[in-house]
Amino acid sequence: MTYEFLQQYWWFLVSLLGALLVFLMFVQGGNSLLFSLGHNAEARRMLVNSTGRKWELTFTTLVTFGGAFFASFPLFYSTSFGGAYWLWMIILFSFVLQAVSYEFQNKLGNFLGPKTFQWCLVLNGVIGPLLIGGAVATFFNGSNFIIEKANLMDGMQPVISKWANASNGLDALLDPWNLILGFAVFFLARVLGLLYYINNVRDEVIESRASVQLVGNTITFLIFFLAFLIRTLLKDGYAYDPATGVIMMEPMKYLHNLLEMWYLLIILLVGVVLVLYGIIRTIVSKTYIKGIWPTGIGVVMVVLVLLLIAGWNNTAYYPSNVDLQSSLTIANSCSSEFTLRTMAIVSLLIPFVLAYIAYAWYSIDKKKIDKTEISQGEVY
């Protein structure tokens, strides 16, 4: 394993974690629909119990995603998580609020009432996907930071990355294209949440409302996502010379990446077909309830490809809009070869972890959520 291979390998793993995170945000999407699907307190209790079985997976994946970035590409971690900390702090706070809401909404002594914590779940369901989508969009649209590696020699203040303004990441929300991807991820999470409820909750009213709302949320998601995808493929991208490390603008860079890495284009197209298949079949068939699986797999494939073309093929995955040469690439922001090689050995355990998660998911979902289960007093 060469150093270059390890860099590419770890970008793939980080991208895969990011893709899995987007799929698992069906929890947030489902929570954002609590009051539009839950026609009464009992129905909302069923919905909360349904996503309550899975919220830990989303939260753990988010933390693992950040940890993998820290270990494999520490300069990105210090630049984005350190410089744009207001953006990430709001995201993390919303997820902490989610955890508290699940645990305390029906506990004895809750003087705020269950509905207060359910609105907190809705808040996380809106803020989480919207801001994460906006943060990911900066991989293609750039952020306002400066890298000064010479500062490592400064014994008083050896800080090599800093934000170029006082917004500390909130300026990302001023770019309309970042917001467009943010809304695309938000409505995608709602689509996944609806498909998950249809598969997991046995209640005629909830199923009927979910089927109706699936159409509107799907159309809105497609409008935002296709607008962002088409614009991204046609816009100038951030390329770098692997020999010199010089970063330059290249017309239609991301489209070139897809065409040059044709296997990613195939994965993207297959993913799109799976996403549409799961949604359309669920809409047209009243008996089909497994749309979450082809759509979920398709989402992972599509997001994986988008993140890979942002970093592979000599592309700057975290561009700087202030100083082009400060942009981060896989080569100039990664850990040492020893670190990447050691972690690569540990990563061989990932398939076993995924197998355990799949088995636990299957065991938990053997019995679907219904009114009987709620009346017997479930956890949430």
Phi and psi in degrees as a GROMACS rama.xvg file:
@    title "Ramachandran Plot"
@    xaxis  label "Phi"
@    yaxis  label "Psi"
@TYPE xy
-80.1324  164.841  THR-2
-60.56  -41.1785  TYR-3
-63.9971  -40.8931  GLU-4
-62.3725  -42.3804  PHE-5
-62.6067  -38.1671  LEU-6
-62.2469  -46.3009  GLN-7
-64.9252  -38.937  GLN-8
-63.2689  -43.9108  TYR-9
-74.6154  -28.4005  TRP-10
-66.5295  -35.6955  TRP-11
-63.1807  -45.2971  PHE-12
-64.1251  -43.5919  LEU-13
-61.9627  -41.3767  VAL-14
-64.7576  -39.3125  SER-15
-64.0936  -41.6285  LEU-16
-62.5913  -40.7501  LEU-17
-62.9583  -40.023  GLY-18
-66.1795  -41.9769  ALA-19
-64.3629  -36.6568  LEU-20
-62.4067  -42.8669  LEU-21
-62.0146  -41.5204  VAL-22
-63.5228  -44.9353  PHE-23
-70.5627  -9.87473  LEU-24
-74.8581  10.4313  MET-25
-59.9043  -24.7906  PHE-26
-62.7215  -49.1246  VAL-27
-64.8497  -43.0739  GLN-28
-61.1794  -41.4894  GLY-29
-65.1577  -39.8215  GLY-30
-65.7425  -32.7351  ASN-31
-66.8773  -12.9291  SER-32
-105.776  10.1259  LEU-33
-53.1832  -46.7635  LEU-34
-88.7349  -16.1051  PHE-35
-87.6672  -26.5476  SER-36
-96.0052  -36.6295  LEU-37
-81.399  100.392  GLY-38
-76.9493  -14.965  HIS-39
-153.263  178.662  ASN-40
-61.8473  -37.4549  ALA-41
-66.4514  -41.0273  GLU-42
-65.2195  -41.9627  ALA-43
-65.0028  -33.3701  ARG-44
-63.9659  -39.2794  ARG-45
-64.5942  -42.5287  MET-46
-64.3721  -43.3651  LEU-47
-64.779  -39.955  VAL-48
-65.6765  -32.2913  ASN-49
-66.6591  -53.7213  SER-50
-73.7032  -23.2898  THR-51
-64.0508  -18.7812  GLY-52
-78.4445  -13.8869  ARG-53
-124.712  -8.1899  LYS-54
-61.9443  -29.7916  TRP-55
-63.0293  -32.6303  GLU-56
-63.8804  -42.6667  LEU-57
-65.1688  -46.7489  THR-58
-63.5779  -43.1733  PHE-59
-64.5541  -39.7665  THR-60
-65.4749  -38.4634  THR-61
-61.4715  -45.6892  LEU-62
-66.292  -40.7951  VAL-63
-64.9861  -38.7894  THR-64
-58.385  -47.0356  PHE-65
-65.612  -40.0133  GLY-66
-65.0366  -39.2316  GLY-67
-65.6564  -39.5362  ALA-68
-63.4354  -41.9507  PHE-69
-62.0902  -41.489  PHE-70
-76.9176  -37.896  ALA-71
-96.2258  -33.7688  SER-72
-132.467  71.2397  PHE-73
-63.8199  -28.3261  PRO-74
-68.3711  -35.3377  LEU-75
-65.5055  -42.4996  PHE-76
-60.0663  -46.1935  TYR-77
-70.0564  -31.6908  SER-78
-76.6311  -50.792  THR-79
-81.5856  -55.8449  SER-80
-68.2717  -28.7198  PHE-81
-86.8533  -42.3733  GLY-82
-81.166  -45.0484  GLY-83
-94.0118  44.9617  ALA-84
-69.5189  -26.5503  TYR-85
-64.8318  -40.4954  TRP-86
-62.3059  -47.1555  LEU-87
-73.4297  -32.4975  TRP-88
-65.4517  -38.6393  MET-89
-64.7153  -42.1764  ILE-90
-61.3055  -49.5584  ILE-91
-64.6457  -38.6623  LEU-92
-62.1024  -39.7124  PHE-93
-65.546  -33.7705  SER-94
-74.4415  -35.6797  PHE-95
-64.9391  -40.636  VAL-96
-60.4168  -37.3535  LEU-97
-61.8348  -46.8619  GLN-98
-60.6712  -44.3732  ALA-99
-62.8082  -40.129  VAL-100
-65.2075  -41.4585  SER-101
-62.767  -41.0955  TYR-102
-78.2143  -29.0936  GLU-103
-115.105  -6.40906  PHE-104
-65.1929  -29.1542  GLN-105
-118.525  20.8738  ASN-106
-80.8758  151.302  LYS-107
-63.1129  138.874  LEU-108
90.013  3.10995  GLY-109
-76.4819  92.6892  ASN-110
-76.4039  -11.9887  PHE-111
-81.1121  -21.8372  LEU-112
89.0235  150.981  GLY-113
-59.0428  -36.1252  PRO-114
-63.2415  -33.9249  LYS-115
-60.658  -46.1561  THR-116
-71.3148  -29.707  PHE-117
-67.2002  -35.6074  GLN-118
-67.0963  -30.7546  TRP-119
-65.8775  -36.7141  CYS-120
-64.2534  -39.937  LEU-121
-62.0743  -41.5271  VAL-122
-59.4474  -46.2864  LEU-123
-62.9683  -36.8317  ASN-124
-65.404  -23.5766  GLY-125
-92.8914  -50.9214  VAL-126
-68.1683  -44.9896  ILE-127
-54.6026  -62.8186  GLY-128
-62.6524  -38.3156  PRO-129
-63.1765  -47.46  LEU-130
-76.2342  -35.256  LEU-131
-64.3972  -41.845  ILE-132
-61.8984  -41.09  GLY-133
-64.6032  -37.6653  GLY-134
-66.6986  -41.3944  ALA-135
-65.6591  -34.3503  VAL-136
-61.3856  -26.2427  ALA-137
-66.6173  -16.7958  THR-138
-62.7283  -25.8266  PHE-139
-106.475  -27.1326  PHE-140
-106.08  -11.176  ASN-141
89.5222  163.116  GLY-142
-135.656  170.625  SER-143
-101.856  84.9745  ASN-144
-140.534  163.196  PHE-145
-131.216  134.97  ILE-146
-109.345  125.795  ILE-147
-131.682  86.0905  GLU-148
-66.2974  -20.4076  LYS-149
-63.7223  -19.4884  ALA-150
-67.3271  -13.8001  ASN-151
-60.219  -25.2273  LEU-152
-84.3031  -5.45561  MET-153
-84.5725  108.086  ASP-154
-68.2382  -23.4464  GLY-155
-84.0898  -37.2159  MET-156
-146.81  76.5455  GLN-157
-82.0169  56.613  PRO-158
-101.825  119.199  VAL-159
-97.4879  -14.1111  ILE-160
-129.472  141.81  SER-161
-150.965  153.021  LYS-162
-79.322  142.57  TRP-163
-83.1637  -4.95823  ALA-164
-143.721  -178.908  ASN-165
-89.8965  5.02793  ALA-166
-78.0607  -22.7245  SER-167
50.9093  49.1686  ASN-168
103.167  -22.9585  GLY-169
-68.2187  -18.2336  LEU-170
-64.8258  -18.1601  ASP-171
-61.2675  -28.0761  ALA-172
-78.808  -5.72443  LEU-173
-85.7078  -14.0789  LEU-174
-86.218  115.375  ASP-175
-59.5469  -29.2874  PRO-176
-74.0462  -28.8102  TRP-177
-65.619  -40.7464  ASN-178
-67.2078  -34.5698  LEU-179
-62.6404  -44.5573  ILE-180
-68.1697  -35.7586  LEU-181
-58.3872  -45.8088  GLY-182
-69.2189  -32.647  PHE-183
-62.3297  -44.5202  ALA-184
-66.3802  -38.4406  VAL-185
-60.6629  -49.8253  PHE-186
-71.8668  -29.8499  PHE-187
-63.5021  -43.1585  LEU-188
-60.9272  -37.065  ALA-189
-67.5854  -40.0353  ARG-190
-60.7323  -46.6263  VAL-191
-64.0408  -39.0523  LEU-192
-62.2365  -41.9791  GLY-193
-63.2445  -44.6013  LEU-194
-62.8262  -37.6548  LEU-195
-66.6023  -43.5132  TYR-196
-62.45  -42.241  TYR-197
-59.6112  -35.5561  ILE-198
-80.3361  -28.859  ASN-199
-109.958  -20.5788  ASN-200
-113.45  130.141  VAL-201
-104.108  88.6551  ARG-202
-152.851  125.601  ASP-203
-63.2421  -41.5741  GLU-204
-66.2883  -44.7142  VAL-205
-63.7809  -43.6556  ILE-206
-62.3393  -40.9396  GLU-207
-66.2742  -45.4108  SER-208
-65.8277  -37.8868  ARG-209
-64.1079  -41.5576  ALA-210
-62.985  -40.1499  SER-211
-67.2915  -45.7824  VAL-212
-72.0245  -20.9623  GLN-213
-61.3569  -36.3997  LEU-214
-64.8974  -52.3889  VAL-215
-63.7945  -42.2064  GLY-216
-68.5706  -34.4097  ASN-217
-66.3954  -45.4449  THR-218
-62.078  -44.0755  ILE-219
-64.0214  -42.9519  THR-220
-59.1425  -46.476  PHE-221
-63.0954  -37.795  LEU-222
-62.2596  -49.5761  ILE-223
-66.9254  -44.6707  PHE-224
-67.7689  -45.3782  PHE-225
-64.9949  -36.8616  LEU-226
-61.2505  -45.5548  ALA-227
-67.7479  -43.9646  PHE-228
-63.1466  -47.9553  LEU-229
-63.3422  -44.3504  ILE-230
-63.4374  -40.3462  ARG-231
-65.6169  -41.8836  THR-232
-68.0525  -26.6163  LEU-233
-96.5248  -14.6018  LEU-234
-81.2794  165.983  LYS-235
-67.7162  140.921  ASP-236
-116.542  177.288  GLY-237
-107.762  105.116  TYR-238
-106.053  160.788  ALA-239
-141.057  150.947  TYR-240
-83.5292  116.044  ASP-241
-64.4232  -21.404  PRO-242
-79.0871  -40.1576  ALA-243
-107.927  -20.5169  THR-244
80.8773  3.07769  GLY-245
-71.5793  133.35  VAL-246
-100.81  137.294  ILE-247
-143.65  160.806  MET-248
-85.1383  137.943  MET-249
-130.877  125.406  GLU-250
-59.839  134.525  PRO-251
50.6591  42.9521  MET-252
-59.1399  -42.8241  LYS-253
-73.122  -31.2544  TYR-254
-67.0882  -41.3929  LEU-255
-61.0504  -39.6516  HIS-256
-59.9654  -43.1051  ASN-257
-64.9789  -42.0662  LEU-258
-71.8257  -37.6025  LEU-259
-75.2639  -34.1142  GLU-260
-101.95  72.3432  MET-261
-58.9765  -28.062  TRP-262
-66.4571  -30.7134  TYR-263
-69.8056  -35.2887  LEU-264
-62.7351  -40.1239  LEU-265
-64.2521  -44.5364  ILE-266
-61.4921  -41.0401  ILE-267
-60.6621  -47.2479  LEU-268
-65.2584  -42.2388  LEU-269
-62.6235  -41.3203  VAL-270
-61.6265  -43.4193  GLY-271
-61.3679  -42.6408  VAL-272
-61.8184  -43.4108  VAL-273
-64.6281  -41.4318  LEU-274
-58.9931  -50.0478  VAL-275
-68.0439  -37.4049  LEU-276
-60.5964  -49.4113  TYR-277
-61.9919  -39.8099  GLY-278
-71.4981  -50.1918  ILE-279
-64.6092  -42.6747  ILE-280
-65.1033  -36.5323  ARG-281
-64.5693  -37.438  THR-282
-69.829  -42.6318  ILE-283
-85.7507  -19.7623  VAL-284
-114.224  122.111  SER-285
-75.0696  -16.2702  LYS-286
-100.899  -11.3319  THR-287
-84.8493  120.83  TYR-288
-123.641  7.33509  ILE-289
-104.122  22.7779  LYS-290
-64.0509  -22.6678  GLY-291
-60.7781  -29.1307  ILE-292
-78.63  -53.7186  TRP-293
-63.8629  -37.5639  PRO-294
-66.7935  -42.8704  THR-295
-62.1451  -44.8515  GLY-296
-63.4728  -40.6532  ILE-297
-63.8404  -39.7484  GLY-298
-61.5952  -44.496  VAL-299
-59.6499  -42.9036  VAL-300
-65.7296  -44.9079  MET-301
-65.8427  -47.6953  VAL-302
-65.5686  -38.5153  VAL-303
-58.204  -45.0895  LEU-304
-64.5506  -42.9188  VAL-305
-61.0032  -41.5364  LEU-306
-71.6227  -33.4018  LEU-307
-68.6559  -40.6264  LEU-308
-73.0318  -13.7509  ILE-309
-78.027  -19.8647  ALA-310
-125.344  -29.9309  GLY-311
-78.974  172.209  TRP-312
60.6259  45.3269  ASN-313
56.4619  53.163  ASN-314
-120.284  137.194  THR-315
-77.7417  114.331  ALA-316
-83.1376  -15.189  TYR-317
-135.813  84.2252  TYR-318
-74.2399  149.429  PRO-319
-103.306  126.471  SER-320
-83.8593  -10.1866  ASN-321
-93.2953  -45.5559  VAL-322
-137.329  106.015  ASP-323
-55.3775  -37.7431  LEU-324
-75.1175  -8.02386  GLN-325
-83.3949  -7.86924  SER-326
-57.79  145.782  SER-327
-95.7245  136.492  LEU-328
-122.106  169.012  THR-329
-59.3523  -36.0884  ILE-330
-76.2097  -38.5641  ALA-331
-94.4716  1.89971  ASN-332
-127.059  6.10023  SER-333
-89.0256  169.125  CYS-334
-75.7527  179.05  SER-335
-69.1127  162.209  SER-336
-61.2406  -38.6398  GLU-337
-62.3973  -43.103  PHE-338
-64.3924  -47.4314  THR-339
-63.5762  -38.7486  LEU-340
-67.9174  -43.0482  ARG-341
-63.5562  -44.2819  THR-342
-67.7868  -29.7838  MET-343
-62.741  -36.7503  ALA-344
-65.5349  -43.1922  ILE-345
-64.5652  -33.409  VAL-346
-65.1674  -14.4465  SER-347
-65.6869  -14.5039  LEU-348
-82.1699  -10.363  LEU-349
-56.876  -44.9347  ILE-350
-58.4241  -34.6142  PRO-351
-69.2594  -37.8127  PHE-352
-64.8448  -44.111  VAL-353
-62.9611  -37.9732  LEU-354
-63.7317  -40.0913  ALA-355
-64.9407  -42.188  TYR-356
-61.5551  -43.6351  ILE-357
-61.9401  -41.9231  ALA-358
-66.2009  -42.4871  TYR-359
-64.1634  -41.3438  ALA-360
-59.1587  -47.4349  TRP-361
-61.4463  -42.8182  TYR-362
-66.1919  -41.4037  SER-363
-65.9779  -37.5645  ILE-364
-93.5164  13.1619  ASP-365
-58.9495  -37.8706  LYS-366
-109.344  125.053  LYS-367
-76.2553  158.884  LYS-368
-74.3545  130.212  ILE-369
-147.478  -179.8  ASP-370
-65.4294  -32.7506  LYS-371
-62.4507  -43.5387  THR-372
-63.9602  -39.1578  GLU-373
-65.8686  -41.4362  ILE-374
-65.9006  -22.4043  SER-375
-85.5743  -1.83885  GLN-376
84.6569  75.735  GLY-377
-81.2183  176.864  GLU-378
-65.006  -48.3254  VAL-379
